């Protein structure tokens, strides 16, 4: 499979996003005190680097909104001609095979009470029947709402709240496009979501992070900024020094906001991160000349970005198994770095195998079955382009 149609800048940005998430979850699992980063950078600097990985999820939302909107325009020429049946089928083909696979691993282990896979309430194991509601909530995209009622009840499955946010947005997108039928109305709706999200976070700040961080409205500003960027890219795309300057400024804005952290910046921090990502994406539509993001030293990061969906789903399973094998309180400072490398290697290997033998073949098979329907005629594009765009 060729990767010629991939955008290396976007793969790089997605790699940054997934790496920040991986580092966060590893640090939460095995602590910061004995970390290599803490000994080299100091505890405060290491904490700023390692504990703000939730901003990586915001990056994913922006990238996803941009790519899905761009791909829809490519398929149907304009958003007002979008075909809901085809749109939903493409989303199902990309999202569900790997998601179903990870559930078939986590749920049985959780039902027999394996630590970090089971459902728990305040430290007490919940009944195996609670997994019925859990699985339904994940597959029908209200897992974040269930968590708002149950709390952080499953170590492995908690992270899938973001899929609920993203897919509810995309359930509404084709309908909204067909109803509004004008780019400027769609753009206006995006702006409204961008304005409302900080207000929502401010209103729900006392309710805890499951509300101000994981609620639908709390995240829709990031996806809306991605959609808005795709619409703007149809009218204007910077090149040359303009694009380079925009990418530098966006990167600096992202780094500064990330370093300041989420704590104390819950209301506007996510929107600023999303805005920086949107600027970076707009400046990356047409990439010319040398860029660090497209150079060979960043190739491993781009690889992570190319496999980010599978990494997001399965890294937490790898981490849960590692936590069962080795307790954090006995991890020596000299072993922390090696344990991190092992985690990244195992998670990457699992993601590669799942992508190569499950996600991509099943994705292609579902598309081949669906393409005979009238709604799909003329809507399909080269598979390598789809792989680049539709990572969830």
C-alpha positions in Angstrom: 0.0 0.0 0.0 1.5 3.3 -1.0 1.5 6.3 1.2 2.0 8.9 -1.4 -1.3 10.6 -0.7 -0.7 10.9 3.0 0.1 14.3 4.4 3.2 14.0 6.5 2.4 17.2 8.5 -0.9 15.7 9.6 0.7 12.4 10.5 3.3 14.3 12.5 0.6 16.2 14.4 -1.3 13.1 15.0 1.9 11.4 16.2 2.4 14.2 18.7 -1.2 13.7 19.9 -0.9 10.0 20.5 2.5 10.2 22.1 1.2 12.7 24.6 -1.6 10.3 25.5 0.7 7.3 25.8 3.1 9.3 28.1 0.2 10.5 30.2 -1.3 7.0 30.7 2.1 5.4 31.4 2.9 8.1 34.0 -0.4 7.7 35.7 0.2 3.9 35.8 3.8 3.9 37.0 4.2 7.3 38.7 6.5 10.2 38.1 8.7 10.0 41.2 11.0 7.3 39.8 10.9 8.5 36.2 13.8 9.2 34.0 12.2 12.5 33.0 11.9 13.7 36.7 15.6 13.0 37.3 16.7 14.8 34.2 14.2 17.7 33.9 13.2 18.1 37.5 9.8 17.1 38.9 7.9 20.3 37.9 9.1 20.3 34.3 8.5 16.6 33.9 5.0 16.9 35.3 4.2 19.7 32.8 5.4 17.4 30.0 3.8 14.2 31.1 0.5 15.1 32.8 -1.1 17.2 30.1 -1.7 14.4 27.6 -5.4 15.1 27.6 -4.6 17.9 25.2 -3.6 15.2 22.8 -7.2 14.1 22.6 -8.1 17.7 21.7 -5.6 17.5 18.8 -7.3 14.3 17.6 -10.7 16.0 17.6 -9.4 18.8 15.5 -7.6 16.6 13.0 -10.6 14.3 12.8 -13.0 17.1 12.1 -10.7 18.5 9.4 -10.1 15.2 7.7 -13.7 13.9 7.8 -15.0 17.2 6.4 -12.3 17.4 3.7 -12.9 13.8 2.7 -16.7 14.4 2.5 -16.1 17.3 0.2 -13.8 15.2 -1.9 -16.3 12.4 -2.2 -19.5 14.5 -2.8 -18.1 17.8 -4.2 -19.9 19.7 -1.5 -21.3 19.1 2.0 -24.9 19.7 0.8 -24.6 16.6 -1.4 -23.4 14.3 1.4 -25.0 10.9 1.4 -25.8 9.8 5.0 -25.9 6.1 4.3 -22.5 6.1 2.6 -21.1 8.5 5.3 -22.2 6.3 8.2 -21.0 3.1 6.4 -17.5 4.6 6.0 -17.4 5.6 9.6 -18.6 2.1 10.7 -16.0 0.4 8.5 -13.2 2.4 10.0 -14.3 2.5 13.7 -16.1 -0.7 14.5 -13.8 -3.7 13.6 -11.0 -2.7 15.9 -13.4 -1.5 18.6 -15.2 -4.8 18.6 -11.9 -6.6 18.8 -10.7 -4.7 21.8 -14.1 -5.3 23.6 -13.8 -9.0 23.0 -10.5 -8.9 24.9 -11.3 -6.5 27.7 -14.9 -7.7 28.6 -14.1 -11.4 29.2 -11.1 -10.5 31.3 -13.1 -8.0 33.2 -16.0 -10.5 33.8 -13.7 -13.0 35.5 -12.3 -10.2 37.7 -8.9 -9.6 36.3 -7.5 -6.4 37.9 -7.6 -3.3 35.7 -10.1 -5.0 33.3 -13.1 -5.3 35.7 -15.8 -2.7 36.5 -15.5 -1.3 40.0 -17.4 1.2 42.1 -15.4 2.8 44.9 -12.9 0.0 44.9 -15.6 -2.7 45.0 -16.1 -5.0 42.0 -19.4 -4.6 40.1 -21.3 -7.5 38.8 -20.4 -9.0 35.4 -23.9 -7.9 34.2 -22.6 -4.3 34.4 -20.6 -5.0 31.3 -23.8 -5.2 29.3 -24.6 -1.6 30.0 -20.9 -0.7 29.5 -20.6 -2.3 26.1 -24.0 -0.8 24.9 -22.8 2.6 26.0 -19.6 2.3 24.0 -21.2 0.9 20.9 -24.0 3.5 20.9 -21.7 6.4 21.8 -22.9 7.6 25.3 -20.1 6.0 27.3 -19.0 9.5 28.5 -22.6 10.1 29.8 -22.5 6.7 31.6 -19.2 7.7 33.2 -20.7 10.9 34.5 -23.1 8.7 36.4 -20.8 5.8 37.4 -17.4 7.7 37.7 -14.1 6.2 36.5 -15.3 2.6 36.8 -13.2 0.7 34.3 -9.4 1.3 33.8 -9.3 -0.1 30.2 -12.7 1.2 28.9 -12.7 4.6 30.5 -10.5 6.0 27.7 -13.1 5.3 25.1 -15.3 8.2 26.2 -13.7 10.3 23.4 -15.1 8.0 20.8 -18.6 8.7 22.1 -18.0 12.5 21.7 -16.6 12.1 18.2 -19.1 9.8 16.8 -22.2 11.7 18.2 -20.8 14.7 16.3 -20.6 12.7 13.1 -24.0 11.2 13.6 -25.3 14.7 13.4 -23.0 16.1 10.7 -24.7 14.7 7.6 -28.2 15.6 8.8 -27.0 19.2 9.7 -25.4 19.5 6.2 -28.5 18.4 4.4 -30.7 20.8 6.5 -28.5 23.9 6.3 -27.3 23.2 2.7 -24.9 26.2 2.6 -21.3 26.4 3.6 -21.8 29.7 5.4 -24.6 28.2 7.6 -22.4 25.2 8.4 -19.6 27.5 9.3 -21.9 29.6 11.4 -23.0 26.5 13.3 -19.3 25.6 13.9 -18.6 29.1 15.3 -21.6 28.7 17.6 -20.2 25.5 19.0 -16.7 27.0 19.4 -18.2 29.9 21.4 -20.4 27.7 23.5 -17.8 25.1 24.6 -15.8 27.4 27.0 -19.1 28.6 28.5 -20.2 25.0 29.0 -16.8 24.1 30.6 -17.1 27.1 32.9 -20.6 26.2 33.9 -19.7 22.6 34.7 -16.3 23.2 36.3 -17.7 22.5 39.8 -19.1 19.1 38.6 -15.6 17.6 37.9 -13.6 16.6 34.9 -16.1 14.0 33.7 -18.3 17.0 32.8 -16.0 19.9 31.9 -13.6 17.6 30.0 -15.6 14.6 28.8 -19.0 16.1 28.0 -20.1 16.4 24.4 -20.4 20.2 24.4 -17.0 20.4 26.2 -15.3 18.9 23.1 -17.4 19.9 20.2 -15.4 23.2 19.8 -12.3 21.2 18.8 -14.1 19.1 16.2 -16.0 22.2 14.9 -12.6 24.0 14.5 -11.4 21.1 12.4 -14.6 21.3 10.2 -14.2 25.1 9.9 -10.6 24.7 8.8 -11.6 22.3 6.0 -14.2 24.8 4.8 -11.7 27.6 4.9 -9.1 25.6 3.1 -11.5 25.5 0.1 -11.2 29.3 -0.2 -7.6 30.0 0.9 -4.5 27.9 1.7 -1.3 29.6 2.7 1.9 28.6 1.0 5.6 29.4 1.3 6.6 31.8 4.0 3.0 32.3 5.1 2.5 28.6 5.8 5.9 28.2 7.5 5.2 31.2 9.7 1.8 29.9 10.6 3.1 26.5 11.6 5.8 28.0 13.8 3.4 30.3 15.6 0.9 27.5 16.0 3.6 25.2 17.4 4.8 27.9 19.8 1.2 28.5 21.0 0.6 24.8 21.5 3.9 24.4 23.4 3.2 27.3 25.7 -0.4 26.3 26.4 0.6 22.7 27.0 3.4 23.7 29.3 1.0 25.9 31.4 -1.1 22.8 31.8 -4.7 22.0 32.2 -5.1 22.7 35.9 -6.2 26.3 36.1 -6.9 26.6 32.4 -9.8 24.2 32.1 -12.1 26.8 30.4 -10.0 28.2 27.6 -7.0 25.9 27.4 -8.7 23.2 25.2 -10.0 25.9 22.8 -6.5 27.5 22.5 -4.9 24.1 21.8 -7.6 23.4 19.2 -7.1 26.8 17.6 -3.4 26.2 17.3 -4.0 22.8 15.8 -6.4 24.3 13.3 -3.9 26.9 12.2 -1.2 24.3 11.8 -3.6 22.2 9.7 -4.5 25.1 7.5 -0.9 25.8 6.9 -0.2 22.2 6.1 -2.7 21.6 3.2 0.0 22.3 0.7 3.4 21.4 2.0 6.4 22.7 0.1 10.1 22.9 1.0 11.8 21.5 4.1 10.0 21.0 7.3 11.1 19.2 10.5 7.7 17.4 10.5 8.6 15.8 7.2 12.2 15.0 7.8 13.7 11.6 8.6 14.2 12.3 12.4 10.5 12.6 12.9 9.7 9.4 10.9 9.0 7.4 14.1 6.5 10.0 15.3 4.8 10.0 11.9 4.5 6.2 12.1 2.8 6.6 15.4 0.4 9.1 13.8 -0.4 6.6 11.0 -1.4 4.0 13.5 -2.9 6.4 16.1 -6.4 4.9 16.2 -5.2 1.3 16.9 -2.7 2.7 19.4 -5.4 4.6 21.1 -7.6 1.5 21.4 -5.0 -1.1 22.4 -2.3 0.8 24.3 -4.4 0.7 27.5 -4.8 -3.1 27.2 -1.0 -3.4 27.0 -0.7 -1.1 30.0 -3.2 -3.0 32.1 -1.3 -6.2 31.5 1.9 -4.6 32.4 0.4 -3.2 35.6 -0.8 -6.7 36.5 2.7 -8.0 35.9 4.7 -5.4 37.8 3.5 -3.1 40.6 4.5 0.6 40.4 5.8 0.8 44.0 8.6 -1.7 43.2 9.8 0.0 40.0 13.3 1.3 40.5 14.4 4.6 39.0 16.9 2.9 36.6 14.1 0.6 35.3 11.5 3.3 34.6 12.9 4.3 31.2 13.3 0.7 30.1 9.7 0.0 31.1 8.5 3.0 29.1 10.4 1.8 26.0 8.9 -1.7 26.5 5.4 -0.2 26.7 5.8 1.8 23.6 7.3 -1.1 21.7 4.6 -3.5 22.7 1.8 -1.1 22.1 3.2 -0.2 18.6 3.6 -3.9 17.7 0.0 -4.6 18.7 -1.3 -1.6 16.8 0.7 -2.6 13.7 -0.7 -6.2 13.8 -4.3 -5.0 14.4 -4.1 -2.4 11.6 -2.5 -4.8 9.1 -4.6 -7.9 9.7 -7.9 -6.6 11.2 -8.6 -2.9 10.6 -7.5 -2.4 7.0 -8.8 -5.8 5.6 -12.2 -5.4 7.3 -12.4 -1.8 6.3 -11.8 -2.6 2.6 -14.2 -5.6 2.7 -17.1 -3.5 4.1 -16.4 -0.8 1.4 -16.4 -3.4 -1.3 -19.8 -4.7 -0.2 -21.3 -1.3 0.1 -19.9 0.3 -3.1 -22.6 -1.3 -5.3 -25.3 0.9 -3.7 -26.3 4.1 -5.6 -25.3 6.3 -2.6 -21.7 5.1 -2.9 -21.2 5.4 -6.7 -18.5 8.0 -7.3 -18.0 8.4 -3.6 -15.1 6.1 -3.1 -11.5 7.3 -3.4 -8.1 5.5 -3.4 -7.7 3.3 -0.3 -4.4 4.8 0.7 -6.2 8.2 0.8 -8.9 6.7 3.0 -6.3 5.3 5.4 -4.7 8.6 5.7 -7.9 10.4 6.4 -10.2 8.2 8.4 -8.5 7.3 11.6 -11.3 8.3 13.9 
